[in-house]
Amino acid sequence: MKAVLTVVGSDSVGILAEVALACAKLEINIEEVTQSILAGTFAMIMVVDLSRCTVDFEAAQASLAAAGVKKGVEVKMTRRELYDTMHRI
């Protein structure tokens, strides 16, 4: 299953590393990533593959959100199908 991970919050050192480490611990593969810093706000979108993830989707969401809290950012993960449907014009 594919998912879209969004990360938003005040910029600080190590946000990308913390989120990537959390993904690696869960065997979530990061396939695409884009990030930007806009007026001091860190914004990142990742497309991830959960086909080898070691926990269910909800547990992965909670673990990634906790990694975000650790860095002071909000991390949300949405199933790719739902994300695509929500953003279709």
Backbone as numpy.savetxt, mean C-alpha at the origin, in Angstrom:
# Nx Ny Nz CAx CAy CAz Cx Cy Cz
-4.47 -12.60 -6.72 -5.31 -11.43 -6.72 -4.42 -10.19 -6.72
-4.84 -9.18 -7.46 -4.14 -7.90 -7.49 -4.88 -6.91 -6.60
-4.12 -5.95 -6.08 -4.71 -4.91 -5.25 -3.97 -3.60 -5.49
-4.61 -2.51 -5.11 -4.00 -1.19 -5.20 -3.80 -0.70 -3.77
-2.58 -0.30 -3.50 -2.19 0.19 -2.18 -1.95 1.69 -2.29
-2.58 2.47 -1.45 -2.34 3.91 -1.45 -1.75 4.31 -0.10
-0.82 5.24 -0.15 -0.13 5.72 1.05 -0.11 7.24 0.98
-0.64 7.89 2.01 -0.68 9.36 2.04 -0.37 9.83 3.45
0.44 10.89 3.55 0.74 11.48 4.85 1.90 12.44 4.76
2.26 13.00 5.87 3.40 13.92 5.91 4.67 13.17 5.54
5.49 13.80 4.72 6.72 13.17 4.26 7.71 12.98 5.40
8.38 11.84 5.39 9.46 11.57 6.33 10.34 10.47 5.72
11.50 10.32 6.25 12.45 9.31 5.76 11.93 7.91 6.07
11.98 7.02 5.07 11.71 5.60 5.31 10.29 5.11 5.06
9.41 5.96 4.55 8.03 5.51 4.33 7.99 4.37 3.31
8.61 4.58 2.17 8.63 3.54 1.14 9.25 2.25 1.68
10.34 2.38 2.41 11.02 1.20 2.97 10.12 0.46 3.95
9.42 1.18 4.80 8.54 0.55 5.80 7.39 -0.21 5.13
6.78 0.40 4.13 5.67 -0.25 3.43 6.18 -1.45 2.63
7.31 -1.31 1.97 7.89 -2.43 1.21 8.26 -3.59 2.14
8.81 -3.29 3.30 9.15 -4.33 4.27 7.90 -5.05 4.76
6.83 -4.29 5.03 5.58 -4.90 5.46 5.03 -5.83 4.37
5.13 -5.41 3.11 4.70 -6.26 2.00 5.54 -7.53 1.93
6.85 -7.37 2.03 7.75 -8.53 1.95 7.47 -9.55 3.04
7.20 -9.08 4.25 6.91 -9.99 5.36 5.66 -10.82 5.10
4.73 -10.29 4.30 3.48 -10.99 3.99 3.54 -11.72 2.65
4.72 -11.70 1.99 4.89 -12.31 0.66 4.00 -11.62 -0.38
3.81 -10.31 -0.24 3.07 -9.51 -1.22 4.10 -8.93 -2.17
3.91 -9.19 -3.47 4.85 -8.72 -4.48 4.42 -7.34 -4.99
5.33 -6.39 -4.95 5.07 -5.05 -5.48 5.39 -5.08 -6.98
4.38 -4.83 -7.81 4.56 -4.89 -9.26 4.80 -3.51 -9.88
4.14 -2.50 -9.36 4.31 -1.13 -9.87 4.23 -0.18 -8.70
4.99 0.91 -8.80 4.93 1.92 -7.74 5.20 3.29 -8.34
4.46 4.26 -7.86 4.72 5.65 -8.20 4.54 6.45 -6.92
5.38 7.44 -6.76 5.30 8.26 -5.56 5.62 9.70 -5.90
5.13 10.58 -5.06 5.39 12.00 -5.25 5.31 12.68 -3.90
5.98 13.80 -3.80 5.88 14.62 -2.60 5.32 15.96 -3.05
4.15 16.29 -2.56 3.45 17.49 -2.94 3.31 18.40 -1.72
4.04 19.51 -1.72 3.99 20.47 -0.61 4.16 19.78 0.75
5.12 18.86 0.83 5.40 18.18 2.09 4.53 16.97 2.37
3.59 16.67 1.47 2.73 15.49 1.64 3.22 14.37 0.74
3.50 13.23 1.34 3.94 12.04 0.62 2.71 11.34 0.06
2.74 11.00 -1.23 1.64 10.27 -1.86 2.24 9.14 -2.70
1.74 7.92 -2.50 2.27 6.77 -3.23 1.13 5.84 -3.60
1.22 5.27 -4.79 0.28 4.25 -5.23 1.10 3.05 -5.68
0.70 1.87 -5.22 1.35 0.63 -5.61 0.32 -0.34 -6.16
0.70 -1.09 -7.18 -0.08 -2.23 -7.62 0.66 -3.45 -7.08
-0.06 -4.28 -6.33 0.57 -5.42 -5.68 -0.14 -6.72 -6.06
0.60 -7.81 -5.96 0.08 -9.14 -6.24 0.05 -9.92 -4.93
-1.14 -10.36 -4.56 -1.32 -11.09 -3.31 -1.43 -12.60 -3.50
-1.07 -13.12 -4.66 -1.27 -14.55 -4.94 -0.48 -15.45 -4.00
0.62 -14.95 -3.44 1.41 -15.76 -2.48 1.32 -15.22 -1.06
0.42 -14.31 -0.81 0.29 -13.70 0.52 0.02 -14.76 1.58
0.65 -14.60 2.72 0.59 -15.62 3.78 -0.62 -15.47 4.71
-1.41 -14.40 4.53 -2.61 -14.18 5.36 -3.77 -13.79 4.44
-4.99 -13.77 5.00 -6.12 -13.37 4.17 -6.10 -11.85 3.92
-6.96 -11.40 3.02 -6.95 -10.00 2.58 -7.14 -9.04 3.75
-8.09 -9.30 4.61 -8.37 -8.41 5.73 -7.19 -8.31 6.70
-6.54 -9.43 6.95 -5.36 -9.42 7.83 -4.22 -8.65 7.19
-4.06 -8.79 5.87 -3.03 -8.04 5.16 -3.32 -6.54 5.23
-4.58 -6.17 5.03 -4.98 -4.75 5.15 -4.60 -4.21 6.52
-4.92 -4.94 7.55 -4.64 -4.50 8.92 -3.14 -4.38 9.17
-2.38 -5.32 8.69 -0.93 -5.30 8.89 -0.29 -4.11 8.17
-0.73 -3.84 6.94 -0.20 -2.72 6.19 -0.62 -1.39 6.80
-1.85 -1.32 7.28 -2.31 -0.11 7.95 -1.48 0.15 9.21
-1.14 -0.90 9.94 -0.31 -0.76 11.14 1.09 -0.27 10.79
1.63 -0.73 9.68 2.95 -0.25 9.22 2.86 1.24 8.92
1.74 1.66 8.35 1.55 3.08 8.08 1.49 3.90 9.34
0.76 3.42 10.32 0.67 4.12 11.61 2.06 4.31 12.20
2.88 3.30 12.08 4.25 3.35 12.59 5.04 4.50 11.97
4.74 4.82 10.69 5.43 5.91 9.99 4.61 7.20 9.92
3.42 7.19 10.51 2.60 8.40 10.53 1.89 8.69 9.22
1.61 7.64 8.44 0.89 7.80 7.18 -0.31 6.86 7.15
-1.24 7.13 6.23 -2.41 6.27 6.07 -2.16 5.33 4.89
-2.29 4.04 5.16 -2.11 3.02 4.12 -3.44 2.30 3.94
-3.92 2.28 2.70 -5.17 1.59 2.38 -4.93 0.64 1.22
-5.52 -0.54 1.30 -5.41 -1.51 0.22 -6.81 -1.87 -0.26
-7.00 -1.81 -1.59 -8.29 -2.10 -2.21 -8.08 -3.15 -3.29
-8.99 -4.12 -3.35 -8.91 -5.12 -4.42 -8.91 -4.40 -5.77
-8.11 -4.87 -6.70 -7.95 -4.20 -7.99 -9.28 -4.08 -8.74
-10.10 -5.12 -8.70 -11.38 -5.08 -9.41 -12.27 -3.96 -8.86
-12.30 -3.83 -7.54 -13.11 -2.78 -6.91 -12.54 -1.41 -7.22
-11.23 -1.27 -7.17 -10.57 0.01 -7.48 -10.89 0.43 -8.91
-10.78 -0.51 -9.85 -11.07 -0.21 -11.26 -12.52 0.20 -11.45
-13.44 -0.49 -10.78 -14.86 -0.18 -10.89 -15.15 1.21 -10.30
-14.53 1.54 -9.18 -14.77 2.83 -8.53 -14.26 3.99 -9.38
-13.24 3.75 -10.19 -12.61 4.83 -10.95 -12.95 4.80 -12.44
-13.94 4.04 -12.80 -14.40 3.99 -14.19 -15.38 5.13 -14.42
-15.22 5.82 -15.50 -16.10 6.95 -15.81 -17.36 6.47 -16.49
